[in-house]
Amino acid sequence: MLSGLLKLILGFVLAIAVLLGTGLTVALYFVNRTAIPPTKPIFANDNPSLKNQAAKEANDKSAPTSTTEPEPETSPTPTKSVEELPPGAYQGRVTWSQGLSLRAEPSQEAQKVGGVTFNQKIIVLQENPDKTWVKIRLEGSEQEGWVKVGNIERVN
């Protein structure tokens, strides 16, 4: 009788230990899965160099480490030089810290056609008649659009 009671108590303790261990393991698994930050989203109007950087970061995290040497980074060369600026155009840079949206027309309601990041170099092509918007081209790109005048500055 004593041996049967001892077996019952030991079986009960072992069952509780197995249930607690399993529960803790499952809880730790889900806590660790939610602690992993998601990959940075890439939007259609993001800067192409940022897309490449985000893609590289995603590949670096998912790919196992290899023994091959990394490729040397090449800096982009601007397609337009200072001498090839259209008449009346000048170089500038974006001063708005959140970056700017490029618009198809000089209006806040106009369709967005892209974006420019903070401190990015641009070429100012023209101003609208009331001088509140300027048409710009991204340096080293053919992408053009309109932005508000107060968000850029002239660069010599």
Phi, psi and omega in degrees: 000317179295322179292323178294319179293320178296318178296320180297313181295315180297318178296319179296316180296317179294321179296317178297319180297318179295317179296317178295317179298316178296316180298316178295320180297314179295318179297316179297321178301310182291325177295317179292326179292325180279346180277348180281121180289145179289161178290152181291130179289149179243126183254162185297330183263013177289157178295132182303325180293328177289324177298316179296320180294317179295321178295319178297317179297318179295319179293322180295323181286323185273331183275141176292155181293139181240167182264003180283153180283143178290151180288141178292138181280135178252137179276141180292141179259132180297142180279334180249133177263172182300323182292336185267014179291141176296160179300133179085353180274156177211163180272151179206185176214158181278130180253351180281122190294337179269000184084177184229154172265132174276133181248151180289329180227162180282068181206146179294333181273354182292158181294139176282133181242003180161196180206163177229143181267166179301137176070008179287140180281140182223168174239119179276120185265316182200166176245154174282168186303323181271007174058035176255343179231150174231146175269128183235161171235137176290133181294132181082015182213167176257003182287129181233155177183177183256140175224161178292145184296319187290357185257008180225164174222154181284141177242134180275000000 
